[in-house]
Amino acid sequence: MRNYTVLFVGCLLFHLAGTWSLPLIDRDEPRFAEAAREMRERPDFIVPYFNNQFRFDKPPLTYWFQVPSYRVFGENDFAARFPTAIAAALVALILLAWGQQLGGEKVGWWAAIIFSLSLQTFIHGKAAVADMWLVLFVTVAHWAGWELLQDNIEHRTSNIERPTAFWWIFYLSLGLAFLAKGPVGWMPLLTVAIAQRLYRQEHFSARFKFVRGLLLMLVLICLWGIPALVRTDGEFFRVGIGKHVVERSVATMEGHGASSVWMYLALLPFYFLTVFASFFPWSIKLPALWKKLRAQRDGADQFLLGGALIIFGIFTLVQTKLPHYTLPAFPLLALLVARRFESLRLARALPIAATAVYLAIALFLTPFLARFFPSYNLARVSRPDLKPEMEFGAVDFTEPSLVWYFRDKVRGFMTPLKRKDANEFMKRGESRFIVLPTASVAEIFPNIDPSWRSYHTKGFNIPKGRRADLTMLLKPE
């Protein structure tokens, strides 16, 4: 128990480092953080909202964890990211336990270290998004599936079932993985199905209790899903599954992926190339690992490798592509590397060096980067003049971070405006403010009221990959 406590606390502190000094990164982090705040304000824990509009992009599990974090730490960047750090630390605990079974305590520790110090884990272990919760429950499901397969192998000549909780864990994890990020959380089912094709075990179905287990998984999902579908007249399914799962698979969304058949074909090796950056520094040994696995592998290697390749294969076929989509495979890769740590000749000083570099980035670089976040800086400098009853609008810059940072003081919601509507918006009677590109101020407001207050900032619009020069005009009471 002492080892698990030390690992959990150490990983939690590592992933939390710097989360208070780096503003939330557009677009996903502010969307999740604000949706959780609005869930708390309503209070409505079934249908998520962002900026007072339905948010169908993701199921609600991440918001459910962020809400209690807000109650403890307040509605701030640190609180929005705190649950993700917990999820990342829990993944490390699972790898310690699973690794000990696959090769002893040393393998467990190395698996936890390798996963925690991978570049993509360092990034997403701090991000206020759903990915790390998906990784956690997909990893737990893979572990439970492996245990059930092992139980089956050990007792394949017997008709007697050994009592086990792993089938419960397997299906509950699949349900929770769905509630984290949708049907993509069911990938362990495919891993288990392929493992059965390899092992050809007797009593396989009886031990996995597929009918009973799938019903358990569906009941867990339906406890939230049915009320959500009823209250949104089916829109949650049509948009959440139809658009953000099916359409994301066959079409490029938000510019992430291929825009033509030829580009799609060219991007097929995308994840097999980006893994060398995402899984860094351990990725330097992936070619050697692959060579060793081709020469010799046991049942555990086949299961871990099969699960990783399934994840890489599924997202390779999906047209929308982002480097972090394959993150659920990293715990499996970490176990594969850890089982051959000595033969791969990885330097024992590497974890110390990687930890030092990551902590230096988190603690010293992120405060410097905060100056490049325009929404954060506008909200900070104007904070003394903001009132809860104010309305606010935005022209040409409507990133989710505006909603997250300004609603910290303002109860209203952001109104996206066209240029022709900006003047009329500011002429309304109540106090209000508007955010717009500095270059457009003279054109849209040629005669600014002398009583208005003006704030200016420069930064970087990360989603659009270009500089941002913004002005905020505030009409006081």
SEBAPA-634740 format. One record per residue (C-alpha): x negated, y, z. Coordinates in steps of 0.1 Angstrom, whole numbers, always signed. Example, Ala and Ser with C-alpha at 12.3 -4.5 7.8 and 13.67 -1.06 7.14 Angstrom:
// residues 2
NODE,-123,-45,+78;
NODE,-137,-11,+71;
***
This chain:
// residues 477
NODE,+0,+0,+0;
NODE,-29,+23,+7;
NODE,-42,+20,-28;
NODE,-8,+29,-43;
NODE,-4,+59,-20;
NODE,-39,+72,-29;
NODE,-32,+67,-66;
NODE,+2,+83,-65;
NODE,-9,+114,-46;
NODE,-41,+118,-67;
NODE,-22,+115,-100;
NODE,+6,+139,-88;
NODE,-19,+166,-78;
NODE,-38,+161,-110;
NODE,-8,+165,-132;
NODE,+5,+194,-112;
NODE,-27,+214,-114;
NODE,-21,+246,-133;
NODE,+16,+241,-139;
NODE,+24,+273,-120;
NODE,+1,+295,-141;
NODE,+10,+285,-176;
NODE,+44,+298,-189;
NODE,+68,+273,-204;
NODE,+59,+266,-240;
NODE,+86,+272,-267;
NODE,+107,+256,-278;
NODE,+114,+224,-258;
NODE,+102,+233,-223;
NODE,+124,+264,-219;
NODE,+154,+245,-234;
NODE,+151,+217,-208;
NODE,+144,+241,-179;
NODE,+173,+264,-188;
NODE,+197,+235,-194;
NODE,+190,+222,-159;
NODE,+195,+257,-144;
NODE,+229,+260,-162;
NODE,+238,+225,-151;
NODE,+232,+236,-115;
NODE,+251,+269,-119;
NODE,+283,+254,-133;
NODE,+280,+228,-116;
NODE,+284,+203,-145;
NODE,+263,+172,-144;
NODE,+279,+155,-175;
NODE,+276,+179,-204;
NODE,+244,+199,-207;
NODE,+245,+236,-218;
NODE,+218,+259,-231;
NODE,+225,+297,-233;
NODE,+262,+288,-226;
NODE,+264,+265,-256;
NODE,+265,+227,-257;
NODE,+231,+211,-258;
NODE,+234,+177,-274;
NODE,+198,+172,-282;
NODE,+190,+149,-253;
NODE,+209,+129,-227;
NODE,+209,+144,-192;
NODE,+184,+123,-171;
NODE,+156,+149,-172;
NODE,+180,+177,-161;
NODE,+192,+155,-133;
NODE,+157,+154,-119;
NODE,+150,+191,-125;
NODE,+181,+202,-105;
NODE,+169,+189,-71;
NODE,+135,+202,-79;
NODE,+150,+237,-83;
NODE,+167,+233,-49;
NODE,+134,+226,-33;
NODE,+110,+249,-51;
NODE,+133,+275,-67;
NODE,+140,+281,-104;
NODE,+105,+285,-118;
NODE,+80,+270,-141;
NODE,+64,+248,-114;
NODE,+98,+233,-104;
NODE,+108,+226,-140;
NODE,+76,+206,-145;
NODE,+74,+189,-111;
NODE,+96,+159,-120;
NODE,+75,+152,-150;
NODE,+44,+149,-128;
NODE,+62,+125,-106;
NODE,+71,+103,-136;
NODE,+35,+103,-149;
NODE,+22,+93,-114;
NODE,+48,+65,-113;
NODE,+36,+52,-146;
NODE,+1,+49,-131;
NODE,+15,+29,-102;
NODE,+32,+5,-126;
NODE,-1,+0,-145;
NODE,-20,-6,-112;
NODE,+5,-33,-103;
NODE,+8,-49,-137;
NODE,-29,-47,-144;
NODE,-36,-65,-111;
NODE,-15,-94,-124;
NODE,-32,-94,-158;
NODE,-68,-93,-146;
NODE,-73,-83,-110;
NODE,-75,-51,-91;
NODE,-102,-36,-113;
NODE,-81,-40,-144;
NODE,-52,-23,-126;
NODE,-72,+7,-115;
NODE,-88,+11,-149;
NODE,-54,+9,-167;
NODE,-40,+36,-144;
NODE,-71,+58,-149;
NODE,-72,+53,-187;
NODE,-35,+62,-191;
NODE,-37,+92,-168;
NODE,-68,+107,-184;
NODE,-57,+103,-220;
NODE,-53,+137,-237;
NODE,-16,+133,-246;
NODE,-9,+122,-210;
NODE,-27,+152,-197;
NODE,-5,+174,-219;
NODE,+29,+157,-214;
NODE,+22,+149,-177;
NODE,+27,+186,-172;
NODE,+55,+194,-197;
NODE,+91,+200,-186;
NODE,+105,+176,-212;
NODE,+119,+141,-214;
NODE,+90,+122,-228;
NODE,+73,+111,-196;
NODE,+105,+97,-182;
NODE,+109,+77,-214;
NODE,+74,+64,-210;
NODE,+81,+54,-174;
NODE,+112,+34,-181;
NODE,+99,+18,-213;
NODE,+68,+7,-194;
NODE,+89,-7,-166;
NODE,+110,-26,-191;
NODE,+79,-40,-208;
NODE,+65,-51,-175;
NODE,+98,-67,-165;
NODE,+101,-84,-199;
NODE,+66,-98,-195;
NODE,+74,-111,-161;
NODE,+105,-129,-174;
NODE,+85,-144,-202;
NODE,+58,-155,-178;
NODE,+85,-170,-155;
NODE,+98,-188,-186;
NODE,+64,-201,-196;
NODE,+57,-214,-161;
NODE,+90,-232,-159;
NODE,+98,-240,-195;
NODE,+100,-277,-187;
NODE,+125,-272,-158;
NODE,+162,-264,-159;
NODE,+159,-247,-125;
NODE,+159,-209,-126;
NODE,+137,-192,-101;
NODE,+156,-163,-84;
NODE,+142,-130,-98;
NODE,+150,-94,-98;
NODE,+131,-87,-130;
NODE,+161,-92,-153;
NODE,+179,-65,-133;
NODE,+149,-42,-136;
NODE,+146,-49,-173;
NODE,+181,-39,-182;
NODE,+184,-10,-158;
NODE,+151,+4,-172;
NODE,+166,+1,-207;
NODE,+196,+21,-196;
NODE,+176,+47,-179;
NODE,+153,+50,-209;
NODE,+184,+57,-230;
NODE,+195,+84,-206;
NODE,+161,+99,-209;
NODE,+158,+101,-247;
NODE,+184,+80,-264;
NODE,+182,+46,-283;
NODE,+145,+49,-288;
NODE,+143,+36,-252;
NODE,+154,+2,-263;
NODE,+120,-6,-280;
NODE,+111,-32,-254;
NODE,+140,-54,-266;
NODE,+122,-58,-299;
NODE,+89,-66,-282;
NODE,+106,-94,-262;
NODE,+124,-107,-293;
NODE,+91,-109,-312;
NODE,+73,-125,-282;
NODE,+100,-152,-282;
NODE,+93,-159,-319;
NODE,+57,-164,-309;
NODE,+62,-185,-278;
NODE,+94,-205,-288;
NODE,+103,-210,-252;
NODE,+132,-231,-238;
NODE,+158,-215,-216;
NODE,+148,-181,-230;
NODE,+183,-167,-232;
NODE,+193,-181,-198;
NODE,+164,-164,-181;
NODE,+170,-130,-199;
NODE,+208,-133,-194;
NODE,+213,-112,-225;
NODE,+251,-109,-224;
NODE,+252,-101,-187;
NODE,+222,-78,-190;
NODE,+233,-58,-220;
NODE,+267,-53,-203;
NODE,+249,-40,-173;
NODE,+228,-16,-194;
NODE,+259,-4,-213;
NODE,+279,+1,-181;
NODE,+251,+23,-168;
NODE,+250,+44,-200;
NODE,+288,+46,-202;
NODE,+292,+60,-167;
NODE,+278,+92,-182;
NODE,+285,+86,-219;
NODE,+322,+81,-219;
NODE,+330,+113,-199;
NODE,+305,+132,-221;
NODE,+322,+120,-253;
NODE,+357,+127,-240;
NODE,+349,+162,-228;
NODE,+332,+171,-261;
NODE,+357,+154,-284;
NODE,+330,+130,-296;
NODE,+306,+158,-305;
NODE,+279,+145,-282;
NODE,+277,+112,-302;
NODE,+280,+129,-336;
NODE,+253,+154,-329;
NODE,+232,+136,-303;
NODE,+230,+103,-321;
NODE,+240,+113,-357;
NODE,+217,+143,-360;
NODE,+190,+139,-334;
NODE,+185,+101,-339;
NODE,+197,+91,-374;
NODE,+190,+123,-392;
NODE,+156,+127,-375;
NODE,+148,+92,-388;
NODE,+156,+99,-424;
NODE,+150,+136,-427;
NODE,+125,+162,-415;
NODE,+137,+183,-386;
NODE,+123,+217,-376;
NODE,+94,+213,-401;
NODE,+79,+183,-383;
NODE,+73,+157,-410;
NODE,+75,+151,-447;
NODE,+95,+172,-471;
NODE,+93,+148,-501;
NODE,+90,+111,-508;
NODE,+53,+116,-517;
NODE,+46,+135,-486;
NODE,+64,+108,-466;
NODE,+42,+81,-481;
NODE,+11,+102,-475;
NODE,+21,+106,-438;
NODE,+26,+69,-431;
NODE,-9,+66,-415;
NODE,-1,+97,-394;
NODE,+0,+80,-360;
NODE,-28,+56,-367;
NODE,-50,+87,-373;
NODE,-37,+110,-346;
NODE,-41,+83,-319;
NODE,-78,+91,-320;
NODE,-70,+126,-307;
NODE,-40,+117,-285;
NODE,-57,+88,-267;
NODE,-90,+106,-264;
NODE,-116,+99,-249;
NODE,-107,+62,-248;
NODE,-98,+61,-285;
NODE,-135,+60,-294;
NODE,-134,+23,-285;
NODE,-102,+15,-304;
NODE,-120,+1,-334;
NODE,-141,-22,-312;
NODE,-110,-32,-293;
NODE,-92,-41,-325;
NODE,-122,-62,-336;
NODE,-122,-81,-303;
NODE,-85,-87,-304;
NODE,-87,-101,-339;
NODE,-114,-125,-328;
NODE,-98,-136,-296;
NODE,-66,-128,-277;
NODE,-44,-145,-252;
NODE,-7,-143,-245;
NODE,-9,-111,-226;
NODE,-29,-94,-253;
NODE,-3,-105,-279;
NODE,+25,-91,-258;
NODE,+7,-58,-252;
NODE,-5,-54,-288;
NODE,+29,-64,-302;
NODE,+46,-38,-280;
NODE,+22,-10,-290;
NODE,+24,-19,-327;
NODE,+62,-19,-326;
NODE,+62,+16,-311;
NODE,+37,+28,-337;
NODE,+56,+11,-365;
NODE,+90,+25,-356;
NODE,+77,+61,-355;
NODE,+57,+56,-386;
NODE,+90,+48,-405;
NODE,+108,+78,-388;
NODE,+105,+108,-411;
NODE,+102,+134,-384;
NODE,+68,+132,-369;
NODE,+51,+147,-338;
NODE,+18,+134,-323;
NODE,+34,+126,-289;
NODE,+61,+104,-302;
NODE,+39,+73,-297;
NODE,+32,+81,-261;
NODE,+52,+51,-248;
NODE,+26,+29,-264;
NODE,-2,+44,-243;
NODE,+4,+23,-211;
NODE,+1,-8,-232;
NODE,-31,+5,-249;
NODE,-45,+14,-215;
NODE,-39,-22,-203;
NODE,-56,-36,-234;
NODE,-86,-14,-230;
NODE,-88,-21,-192;
NODE,-88,-58,-197;
NODE,-120,-54,-218;
NODE,-135,-25,-201;
NODE,-169,-42,-195;
NODE,-173,-56,-230;
NODE,-163,-23,-246;
NODE,-192,-7,-227;
NODE,-173,+24,-216;
NODE,-193,+47,-194;
NODE,-182,+46,-158;
NODE,-190,+84,-155;
NODE,-164,+91,-183;
NODE,-134,+93,-159;
NODE,-153,+118,-137;
NODE,-163,+139,-167;
NODE,-127,+138,-182;
NODE,-112,+148,-149;
NODE,-135,+177,-145;
NODE,-128,+190,-180;
NODE,-90,+186,-176;
NODE,-90,+203,-142;
NODE,-111,+232,-155;
NODE,-86,+237,-184;
NODE,-56,+235,-161;
NODE,-70,+257,-133;
NODE,-91,+283,-152;
NODE,-80,+284,-189;
NODE,-42,+284,-184;
NODE,-41,+317,-164;
NODE,-60,+333,-193;
NODE,-35,+319,-218;
NODE,-5,+334,-200;
NODE,-11,+368,-216;
NODE,-2,+353,-250;
NODE,+34,+344,-240;
NODE,+56,+374,-251;
NODE,+88,+364,-234;
NODE,+71,+358,-201;
NODE,+53,+391,-202;
NODE,+83,+412,-212;
NODE,+104,+397,-184;
NODE,+75,+403,-159;
NODE,+69,+439,-167;
NODE,+107,+448,-170;
NODE,+117,+428,-139;
NODE,+121,+458,-116;
NODE,+147,+473,-139;
NODE,+167,+442,-146;
NODE,+202,+439,-130;
NODE,+223,+407,-127;
NODE,+253,+423,-146;
NODE,+232,+432,-177;
NODE,+239,+418,-211;
NODE,+210,+412,-235;
NODE,+204,+405,-272;
NODE,+176,+397,-295;
NODE,+168,+404,-331;
NODE,+144,+382,-352;
NODE,+129,+367,-321;
NODE,+154,+344,-303;
NODE,+131,+317,-288;
NODE,+145,+298,-259;
NODE,+118,+313,-236;
NODE,+137,+346,-237;
NODE,+167,+329,-221;
NODE,+147,+311,-195;
NODE,+126,+341,-183;
NODE,+153,+368,-184;
NODE,+181,+347,-169;
NODE,+159,+345,-138;
NODE,+173,+380,-129;
NODE,+202,+384,-154;
NODE,+234,+363,-151;
NODE,+245,+368,-187;
NODE,+233,+350,-217;
NODE,+213,+360,-247;
NODE,+232,+372,-278;
NODE,+213,+365,-311;
NODE,+218,+395,-333;
NODE,+214,+405,-369;
NODE,+197,+438,-376;
NODE,+229,+455,-387;
NODE,+246,+446,-354;
NODE,+219,+457,-331;
NODE,+230,+494,-329;
NODE,+266,+485,-322;
NODE,+255,+461,-294;
NODE,+235,+488,-276;
NODE,+263,+513,-279;
NODE,+286,+493,-257;
NODE,+293,+508,-223;
NODE,+276,+486,-199;
NODE,+238,+486,-191;
NODE,+220,+462,-214;
NODE,+188,+456,-233;
NODE,+175,+442,-266;
NODE,+143,+425,-277;
NODE,+131,+430,-313;
NODE,+99,+431,-333;
NODE,+80,+464,-327;
NODE,+78,+470,-365;
NODE,+116,+471,-367;
NODE,+123,+495,-339;
NODE,+121,+527,-360;
NODE,+142,+512,-388;
NODE,+170,+499,-365;
NODE,+169,+527,-339;
NODE,+157,+559,-356;
NODE,+170,+580,-328;
NODE,+164,+563,-295;
NODE,+183,+577,-265;
NODE,+157,+594,-242;
NODE,+172,+577,-212;
NODE,+164,+543,-225;
NODE,+133,+525,-211;
NODE,+109,+508,-234;
NODE,+85,+479,-228;
NODE,+60,+464,-253;
NODE,+39,+433,-255;
NODE,+18,+413,-279;
NODE,+14,+376,-279;
NODE,+19,+345,-300;
NODE,+50,+328,-313;
NODE,+39,+291,-309;
NODE,+68,+274,-328;
NODE,+63,+296,-359;
NODE,+25,+297,-356;
NODE,+21,+335,-359;
NODE,+15,+366,-338;
NODE,+44,+383,-320;
NODE,+46,+420,-314;
NODE,+77,+428,-294;
NODE,+95,+457,-280;
NODE,+123,+457,-254;
NODE,+147,+486,-252;
NODE,+167,+488,-220;
NODE,+198,+511,-215;
NODE,+201,+517,-178;
NODE,+234,+523,-160;
***
